[in-house]
Amino acid sequence: MSASLLKTEQLNVSVEGKHILYDVDMTIREGETHVLMGPNGAGKSTLGYTLMGGPRYHVDSGRILLEGRDITESPADQRARDGLFLSFQEPLEVPGLSLQDFLRSALEQRTGKRLRFTDFYKKLKAAMEVLHLDPSYSVRDLNVGFSGGEKKKIEILQLLLFQPKLAILDETDSGLDVDAVRLVSDGVRAYQKDHKGALLIITHSTRILESLHVDQTHVMVEGHMVADGDGSMVDEINENGYESYVERAIREGAVRS
């Protein structure tokens, strides 16, 4: 069994004074693909932002461990340098900053090394080809004027370039058509093949999972982890929804009726 990469221990989180996550325990090992599912408002995105160190997300108790080291109080930029990556549901537009300048600067921060532009652009071009992105996009302002699907591809482009130890993909497939989902999936597979990185995929839809091997599935209801299982749980949820998980959580007293 591979070593533990990221682990949460009895994690309790509040946002602006409101308790959102309750005693969340989760272990992700090197190279594994985990899926986090659940009804709207379950707290899934809150967990992703908490793991990444979002300043609005306050850890009331519990710990976050990365390769055995406590990073609960580490700022987001340090977590990024340590190998965590979060894709956004709604990527920001940044006028005046070109895509290639952003990516080159971020990659240098990630690696701690200066990059010759020719070496960087070679990597950038190869990654853009995986996602069928026009090379001219590299000189455009970051996400400005891009469609929703193009913005999501830019998130996966960052994944391919930064090669994090753990990538947290938050609703990456939302709002994408079938072809865009396929290209995003190609990018995710390329990341896993070339880098063998771990994934935590937060999703309502399961289209992005169709071509991926899922090691573990987690179901969250009202901030509680109410079920864990293997990849077969995804098919079960597709067929039956979350009702049985919600009902069981109510019976066990984990959530309110």
C-alpha positions in Angstrom: 0.0 0.0 0.0 1.3 3.4 -1.0 2.2 6.0 1.7 -0.4 8.5 3.0 -0.2 11.8 1.0 -2.9 13.8 2.6 -4.9 13.1 5.8 -7.6 15.0 7.7 -8.2 14.2 11.3 -11.5 15.1 12.9 -11.6 18.3 10.9 -14.2 20.9 12.0 -14.5 24.0 9.8 -16.5 27.2 10.0 -17.1 30.0 7.5 -17.9 33.5 8.9 -18.9 31.9 12.2 -21.1 29.2 10.7 -20.1 25.6 11.4 -19.9 23.8 8.0 -17.8 20.7 8.3 -18.0 18.2 11.2 -15.3 15.7 12.2 -14.1 15.0 8.7 -11.7 12.1 8.4 -10.1 11.3 5.1 -6.9 9.7 3.8 -5.6 10.0 0.3 -2.6 8.0 -0.7 0.0 8.6 -3.4 -1.5 8.1 -6.9 -5.0 7.5 -5.8 -8.2 9.0 -7.3 -10.9 10.0 -4.8 -14.3 11.3 -5.6 -16.3 13.5 -3.2 -20.1 13.6 -3.9 -23.2 14.7 -2.2 -26.3 17.0 -2.5 -26.1 20.7 -3.1 -24.8 22.6 0.0 -23.3 19.5 1.6 -19.9 21.2 2.2 -17.9 19.6 -0.6 -16.4 22.8 -1.9 -15.8 24.0 1.6 -13.5 21.0 2.2 -11.6 21.7 -1.0 -11.0 25.3 -0.1 -10.1 24.4 3.5 -7.5 21.9 2.2 -6.0 24.6 0.0 -5.9 27.1 2.9 -8.6 29.5 1.8 -8.5 32.5 4.2 -12.4 32.5 4.8 -12.3 28.8 6.0 -11.4 28.6 9.7 -10.4 25.2 11.1 -12.0 25.1 14.5 -10.4 21.8 15.5 -8.7 18.9 13.9 -5.7 18.7 11.6 -4.6 18.5 8.0 -1.5 16.5 7.3 0.5 16.5 4.1 3.0 13.7 3.9 2.8 13.4 7.7 3.5 17.1 8.3 0.9 19.3 9.9 -0.1 22.1 7.4 -3.3 23.2 9.2 -2.0 26.7 9.8 0.0 27.0 6.5 -1.0 29.7 4.1 -2.3 28.9 0.6 0.9 29.9 -1.2 3.0 27.6 0.9 0.6 24.7 0.3 0.9 25.3 -3.4 4.6 25.2 -3.2 4.3 22.0 -1.1 2.4 20.3 -4.0 -1.4 21.1 -3.5 -3.5 22.4 -6.4 -7.1 23.5 -6.5 -9.1 24.2 -9.7 -11.9 26.7 -9.3 -15.5 26.3 -10.1 -15.5 29.8 -11.6 -11.9 30.8 -12.6 -11.1 34.5 -12.2 -10.4 36.9 -15.0 -7.2 39.0 -14.7 -7.0 41.9 -17.2 -3.4 43.0 -18.0 -1.8 39.7 -17.1 -1.2 37.3 -20.0 -1.8 33.6 -19.6 1.8 32.7 -20.4 3.2 35.3 -17.9 0.9 34.0 -15.2 1.8 30.4 -15.8 5.6 31.1 -16.0 5.6 33.1 -12.8 3.5 30.5 -11.0 5.6 27.6 -12.2 8.8 29.4 -11.0 7.1 29.9 -7.6 6.1 26.3 -7.5 9.6 25.0 -8.4 11.7 27.7 -6.9 13.7 27.9 -10.1 14.1 30.4 -12.9 12.9 29.1 -16.3 14.3 30.1 -19.7 11.4 31.2 -21.8 12.2 28.7 -24.6 12.1 25.8 -22.1 8.9 27.1 -20.6 7.2 27.7 -23.9 8.1 24.2 -25.1 6.3 22.7 -22.0 3.4 25.1 -22.4 2.9 24.2 -26.1 2.9 20.5 -25.4 0.3 20.9 -22.6 -1.9 23.1 -24.8 -1.8 20.4 -27.5 -3.2 17.9 -25.1 -6.2 20.1 -24.5 -6.6 21.3 -28.1 -6.0 24.9 -27.0 -5.0 27.4 -29.7 -1.4 28.6 -29.0 -2.5 32.2 -29.5 -4.4 32.0 -26.2 -1.0 32.1 -24.4 -0.7 35.9 -25.1 -4.3 36.7 -24.2 -5.1 38.2 -20.8 -5.8 35.5 -18.2 -9.3 34.1 -18.8 -10.5 37.5 -20.2 -13.0 36.8 -23.0 -12.7 33.0 -22.6 -15.8 30.8 -22.7 -16.7 28.8 -19.6 -15.3 25.7 -21.2 -12.0 27.4 -22.2 -11.6 28.6 -18.6 -12.0 25.1 -17.3 -9.4 23.9 -19.8 -7.0 26.6 -18.6 -7.4 25.1 -15.1 -6.3 21.7 -16.4 -3.5 23.4 -18.3 -2.2 24.6 -15.0 -2.5 21.0 -13.6 -0.3 19.7 -16.5 2.3 22.3 -16.0 2.5 22.5 -12.2 2.4 18.7 -11.7 1.2 18.9 -8.1 1.3 16.0 -5.7 -2.5 16.3 -5.1 -4.9 18.0 -7.4 -8.4 19.1 -6.0 -10.8 19.5 -8.9 -13.9 21.4 -7.9 -16.8 20.8 -10.3 -14.4 21.0 -13.2 -16.9 19.4 -15.6 -19.8 21.6 -14.7 -21.2 23.5 -17.7 -19.1 21.7 -20.2 -20.4 20.0 -23.3 -19.5 16.4 -24.2 -16.4 17.3 -26.3 -15.0 19.7 -23.6 -15.5 17.0 -20.9 -13.6 14.5 -23.0 -10.7 17.0 -23.5 -10.6 17.8 -19.8 -10.6 14.1 -19.0 -7.7 13.6 -21.5 -5.8 16.3 -19.5 -6.5 14.6 -16.2 -5.3 11.3 -17.5 -2.1 12.8 -18.9 -1.4 14.3 -15.5 -1.9 10.9 -13.8 0.2 9.1 -16.5 3.1 11.4 -16.5 3.2 12.4 -12.9 1.2 9.7 -11.0 -0.3 12.5 -8.9 -3.3 12.0 -6.6 -6.8 13.4 -7.3 -9.7 14.6 -5.2 -12.6 15.2 -7.6 -15.5 17.1 -6.2 -18.5 16.7 -8.5 -22.2 16.4 -8.9 -21.9 14.9 -12.4 -19.9 11.8 -13.1 -19.1 12.4 -16.8 -15.5 13.3 -16.0 -15.1 10.0 -14.1 -16.1 7.7 -17.0 -12.6 7.3 -18.3 -10.9 7.4 -14.9 -10.2 4.6 -12.3 -11.8 5.7 -9.0 -10.1 4.2 -5.9 -12.4 5.6 -3.3 -15.8 7.5 -3.2 -16.9 9.7 -0.3 -20.5 11.0 0.3 -21.0 14.1 2.2 -24.3 15.3 3.7 -24.7 18.5 5.7 -21.0 18.7 6.4 -20.7 15.1 7.6 -18.9 12.2 5.8 -21.7 9.7 5.8 -20.3 7.0 3.5 -17.1 5.7 2.0 -16.6 3.0 -0.6 -14.9 2.1 -3.8 -15.6 3.2 -7.4 -18.7 1.1 -7.6 -20.5 3.7 -5.4 -20.4 6.1 -8.3 -22.7 3.8 -10.4 -24.9 3.3 -7.4 -25.4 7.0 -6.9 -26.0 7.5 -10.6 -28.8 5.0 -10.4 -30.4 5.8 -7.0 -29.3 9.3 -6.0 -28.4 10.4 -2.5 -31.7 9.6 -0.7 -30.6 6.4 1.0 -27.4 8.1 2.3 -29.4 11.1 3.6 -32.0 8.8 5.3 -29.2 6.7 6.9 -27.5 9.8 8.2 -30.7 11.0 9.8 -31.3 7.6 11.4 -27.8 7.6 12.8 -28.2 11.1 14.1 -25.5 12.6 12.0 -27.7 15.1 10.3 -31.1 16.8 11.0 -34.3 15.5 9.4 
